[in-house]
Amino acid sequence: MTSTKTDGRWHCYQCKHYDKALGPSVAYPEILKIHSAVAERQYRVLPERYVFVAPRIGGSLIQLLAKPSALSAGFFDWVTKNSARLAQEYTGGLLDRALDLARQSDFSRFEAGNLDTILEQHASTPHHVRRFGTPLPDRPAQEPTPAEHAPEEARYVQQLLDVYCEKWGCSATSPEEARVHPRAGRNLQNQREAFYRAEQLRVFARDSVPVGTFESLQESVFKGVVEVEEDDFATGWARLKAVLAAARSMQLGTNVLLQVVDQDDRKGICHQLANEDRLTWVQEAEQ
């Protein structure tokens, strides 16, 4: 479909589940419907492709779809045999307009969908897991954490620097000083690896599950740790450690992403939340 949608070039997929194999007696009324819809200006143009999609498509229809001239002849023969009923259904001259259009129509636009191909294509979309309950694909290997801090890390890294400044006297404005500190440097690296792990999960979710699935997981983590974050702690370090421990051990419901979530993802989501100031490690009363 183009940017003009059904006002321009478009494809129509007629998807239905029938008790029996789809045959000409069912296909012919659908062919008439699409021509009548264009004749009635519900659509501006006929679709370039009209694909019948069903669990089973009968051999007689498959043979007709392979020979457009035979499909057209069979369609008009069906119209003739059912003309009285169709005239009552398509009133006000609509039947004649639809048939005039059908006489000019290229019946090669009608085809049978290949279910194997359709399912293979559908499996590459974020909707497949939800609709078919299949396992998630494997997550790609985690890339190394960038040595330099990216701009999108600024807030959660600053929150960690506040923690290190309070606990070890590191500069609250210098990531470089924190990186060379024997304990702060190791912790900062661990937290950044967790953050990037969660960011990879965000991208994986975008490509593998329906919109909002990752955000729902993130919200579950937030609701599970926010009351811990709100508790009184002597230091931001103590609060950080308590929140991360809670995230690692909490129950997260039935979100489909839990198939591939690990403890670093949970920690990383906490840093994503800190990046948005939804979690704060060093709070005013402690400073």
C-alpha positions as CSV (number, residue, x, y, z in Angstrom):
1,M,0.0,0.0,0.0
2,T,1.3,3.5,-0.9
3,S,1.0,6.6,1.2
4,T,-2.4,7.3,-0.4
5,K,-3.6,4.0,1.1
6,T,-6.7,2.6,-0.7
7,D,-7.0,5.8,-2.8
8,G,-3.9,4.6,-4.6
9,R,-2.2,1.2,-5.3
10,W,-3.2,-1.3,-2.6
11,H,-3.5,-5.0,-1.9
12,C,-6.5,-6.7,-0.3
13,Y,-6.2,-9.8,1.8
14,Q,-9.5,-11.6,2.4
15,C,-8.9,-13.7,5.5
16,K,-11.6,-16.0,6.8
17,H,-11.8,-19.3,8.6
18,Y,-14.3,-21.6,7.0
19,D,-15.5,-25.0,8.1
20,K,-14.9,-26.4,4.7
21,A,-12.3,-25.7,2.0
22,L,-12.8,-22.4,0.3
23,G,-14.4,-23.0,-3.1
24,P,-15.8,-21.0,-6.0
25,S,-19.3,-20.7,-4.4
26,V,-17.7,-18.6,-1.6
27,A,-15.2,-16.8,-3.7
28,Y,-17.6,-15.5,-6.3
29,P,-19.7,-13.4,-3.9
30,E,-16.4,-11.9,-2.5
31,I,-15.4,-11.0,-6.0
32,L,-18.7,-9.3,-6.6
33,K,-18.4,-7.5,-3.2
34,I,-15.1,-5.9,-4.1
35,H,-16.3,-4.7,-7.5
36,S,-19.5,-3.3,-5.9
37,A,-17.5,-1.5,-3.2
38,V,-15.5,0.3,-6.0
39,A,-18.6,0.9,-8.0
40,E,-20.2,2.4,-4.9
41,R,-17.0,4.5,-4.3
42,Q,-16.2,2.9,-1.0
43,Y,-12.8,2.5,-2.6
44,R,-11.4,4.6,-5.4
45,V,-9.7,1.8,-7.3
46,L,-9.7,-2.0,-7.3
47,P,-6.7,-3.6,-5.4
48,E,-3.8,-4.6,-7.5
49,R,-3.9,-8.0,-5.7
50,Y,-6.8,-9.6,-4.0
51,V,-5.5,-12.6,-2.0
52,F,-7.8,-15.2,-0.6
53,V,-6.4,-16.5,2.7
54,A,-8.0,-19.5,4.4
55,P,-6.8,-22.6,6.2
56,R,-7.9,-24.7,3.2
57,I,-8.5,-23.6,-0.4
58,G,-10.2,-26.2,-2.6
59,G,-8.6,-27.6,-5.7
60,S,-11.3,-26.3,-8.0
61,L,-10.8,-22.7,-6.9
62,I,-7.0,-23.0,-7.1
63,Q,-7.4,-24.2,-10.7
64,L,-9.6,-21.2,-11.5
65,L,-7.3,-18.8,-9.8
66,A,-4.5,-20.2,-12.0
67,K,-6.5,-19.3,-15.1
68,P,-8.0,-15.8,-14.9
69,S,-10.1,-16.2,-18.0
70,A,-11.8,-19.3,-16.5
71,L,-12.3,-17.5,-13.2
72,S,-14.0,-14.6,-15.0
73,A,-16.2,-17.0,-17.0
74,G,-17.2,-18.9,-13.9
75,F,-18.0,-15.7,-12.0
76,F,-20.3,-14.4,-14.7
77,D,-22.0,-17.8,-15.0
78,W,-22.6,-17.7,-11.3
79,V,-24.0,-14.2,-11.6
80,T,-26.4,-15.3,-14.3
81,K,-27.7,-18.3,-12.3
82,N,-28.3,-16.0,-9.2
83,S,-29.4,-12.8,-11.0
84,A,-32.8,-12.6,-9.3
85,R,-31.3,-12.8,-5.8
86,L,-28.4,-10.6,-6.5
87,A,-30.7,-7.9,-8.0
88,Q,-32.6,-7.8,-4.6
89,E,-29.3,-7.6,-2.7
90,Y,-27.6,-5.0,-4.9
91,T,-30.3,-2.4,-5.6
92,G,-30.4,1.0,-7.2
93,G,-28.4,0.0,-10.2
94,L,-25.4,-1.1,-8.1
95,L,-25.4,-4.6,-9.5
96,D,-25.2,-3.3,-13.1
97,R,-22.4,-0.9,-12.2
98,A,-20.4,-3.6,-10.3
99,L,-20.8,-6.0,-13.3
100,D,-19.7,-3.3,-15.8
101,L,-16.6,-2.8,-13.7
102,A,-16.0,-6.6,-13.5
103,R,-16.2,-6.9,-17.3
104,Q,-13.3,-4.5,-17.5
105,S,-11.5,-6.0,-14.6
106,D,-8.3,-8.1,-14.8
107,F,-9.1,-11.3,-13.0
108,S,-5.5,-12.1,-12.6
109,R,-5.6,-9.9,-9.5
110,F,-7.3,-12.7,-7.6
111,E,-5.0,-15.3,-6.1
112,A,-4.7,-17.8,-3.3
113,G,-2.4,-17.0,-0.4
114,N,0.3,-19.4,0.6
115,L,-0.2,-20.0,4.3
116,D,3.4,-21.2,4.8
117,T,4.7,-17.9,3.4
118,I,2.2,-15.8,5.2
119,L,3.0,-17.5,8.6
120,E,6.7,-17.1,7.9
121,Q,6.2,-13.4,7.2
122,H,3.9,-13.0,10.3
123,A,6.5,-14.7,12.5
124,S,8.9,-11.7,11.8
125,T,6.4,-9.2,13.2
126,P,5.9,-8.3,16.9
127,H,2.3,-9.7,16.8
128,H,3.2,-13.3,16.2
129,V,4.0,-14.3,19.8
130,R,0.8,-12.8,21.2
131,R,-1.5,-14.4,18.6
132,F,0.1,-17.9,18.4
133,G,1.7,-18.2,21.8
134,T,5.0,-19.3,20.4
135,P,8.3,-18.8,22.2
136,L,10.2,-15.6,21.7
137,P,13.2,-15.7,19.3
138,D,16.6,-15.8,20.9
139,R,18.0,-12.4,21.9
140,P,21.1,-11.3,20.0
141,A,24.4,-11.3,21.9
142,Q,25.0,-8.3,24.0
143,E,27.5,-5.8,22.4
144,P,30.3,-4.4,24.6
145,T,29.3,-1.4,26.7
146,P,30.7,1.8,25.0
147,A,33.7,3.2,26.8
148,E,32.4,6.8,26.5
149,H,29.2,7.8,28.1
150,A,26.5,8.7,25.6
151,P,24.3,11.8,26.1
152,E,21.2,9.6,26.8
153,E,23.0,8.2,29.8
154,A,23.5,11.5,31.5
155,R,20.9,11.5,34.2
156,Y,21.2,8.0,35.6
157,V,25.1,8.3,35.5
158,Q,24.8,11.6,37.4
159,Q,22.6,9.9,40.0
160,L,25.4,7.2,40.4
161,L,28.0,10.0,40.7
162,D,25.9,11.5,43.5
163,V,26.0,8.1,45.3
164,Y,29.8,7.8,44.9
165,C,30.4,11.4,46.0
166,E,28.4,10.8,49.2
167,K,30.0,7.4,50.0
168,W,33.6,7.8,48.9
169,G,34.1,11.5,48.3
170,C,34.4,11.2,44.5
171,S,33.6,14.3,42.4
172,A,29.9,14.5,41.7
173,T,30.7,16.1,38.3
174,S,33.6,13.9,37.0
175,P,32.8,10.4,35.6
176,E,36.5,10.1,35.0
177,E,37.3,10.4,38.7
178,A,34.7,7.7,39.5
179,R,36.1,5.4,36.8
180,V,39.5,5.3,38.3
181,H,38.3,4.9,41.9
182,P,38.8,1.2,42.9
183,R,35.3,0.6,44.0
184,A,33.3,3.3,42.3
185,G,34.8,2.5,39.0
186,R,33.8,-1.2,39.2
187,N,30.3,-0.4,40.3
188,L,29.8,2.2,37.6
189,Q,30.9,-0.3,34.9
190,N,28.5,-2.9,36.3
191,Q,25.6,-0.5,36.4
192,R,26.3,0.8,32.8
193,E,26.4,-2.8,31.5
194,A,23.0,-3.4,33.1
195,F,21.6,-0.2,31.6
196,Y,22.8,-1.2,28.1
197,R,21.4,-4.7,28.7
198,A,18.0,-3.2,29.4
199,E,18.3,-0.9,26.4
200,Q,19.0,-4.0,24.2
201,L,15.8,-5.6,25.7
202,R,13.9,-2.4,24.7
203,V,15.0,-2.8,21.1
204,F,14.4,-6.5,21.1
205,A,10.8,-5.9,22.4
206,R,10.2,-3.3,19.7
207,D,11.0,-5.9,17.0
208,S,9.5,-9.0,18.7
209,V,6.4,-8.2,20.7
210,P,3.4,-5.8,20.5
211,V,3.8,-2.1,21.2
212,G,3.7,-1.4,24.9
213,T,4.9,-4.8,26.1
214,F,8.3,-3.5,27.3
215,E,6.7,-0.4,28.8
216,S,4.4,-2.7,30.8
217,L,7.4,-4.7,32.1
218,Q,9.1,-1.4,33.0
219,E,6.0,-0.3,34.9
220,S,5.8,-3.5,36.8
221,V,9.4,-3.1,37.9
222,F,8.7,0.5,39.0
223,K,5.7,-0.5,41.0
224,G,7.6,-3.3,42.6
225,V,10.6,-1.2,43.8
226,V,9.2,2.3,44.3
227,E,8.1,1.6,47.9
228,V,11.6,0.4,48.6
229,E,13.0,3.5,47.1
230,E,10.7,5.6,49.3
231,D,12.0,4.0,52.5
232,D,14.4,5.9,54.8
233,F,18.0,5.0,54.2
234,A,21.2,6.4,55.8
235,T,22.8,6.7,52.4
236,G,22.0,6.7,48.7
237,W,24.3,3.7,48.3
238,A,22.1,1.8,50.7
239,R,19.0,2.8,48.8
240,L,20.6,1.9,45.4
241,K,21.6,-1.6,46.7
242,A,18.1,-2.2,48.3
243,V,16.2,-1.2,45.1
244,L,18.4,-3.4,42.8
245,A,18.1,-6.3,45.2
246,A,14.3,-5.9,45.2
247,A,14.2,-5.7,41.4
248,R,16.3,-8.9,41.1
249,S,14.0,-11.0,43.3
250,M,10.5,-9.6,42.7
251,Q,7.7,-11.4,40.9
252,L,6.8,-9.7,37.6
253,G,3.6,-11.3,36.6
254,T,3.0,-12.9,33.2
255,N,4.7,-10.4,30.7
256,V,5.8,-12.4,27.7
257,L,9.3,-10.8,27.8
258,L,9.9,-12.7,31.0
259,Q,10.9,-15.6,28.8
260,V,14.2,-13.7,28.0
261,V,14.7,-11.4,31.0
262,D,17.7,-11.8,33.2
263,Q,18.8,-10.1,36.4
264,D,20.9,-7.5,34.5
265,D,17.8,-6.5,32.6
266,R,16.0,-5.9,35.9
267,K,18.8,-3.8,37.2
268,G,19.1,-1.9,33.9
269,I,15.4,-1.1,34.0
270,C,16.0,0.5,37.4
271,H,18.6,2.7,35.8
272,Q,16.2,3.5,32.9
273,L,13.8,4.7,35.6
274,A,16.5,6.7,37.3
275,N,17.3,8.2,33.9
276,E,13.8,9.6,33.9
277,D,14.0,10.7,37.5
278,R,11.3,8.2,38.5
279,L,13.8,6.7,41.0
280,T,16.3,8.8,43.0
281,W,19.2,7.3,44.9
282,V,20.5,10.3,47.0
283,Q,17.5,12.1,48.3
284,E,17.5,15.6,49.9
285,A,17.4,14.6,53.5
286,E,20.6,12.5,53.0
287,Q,22.7,15.2,51.4
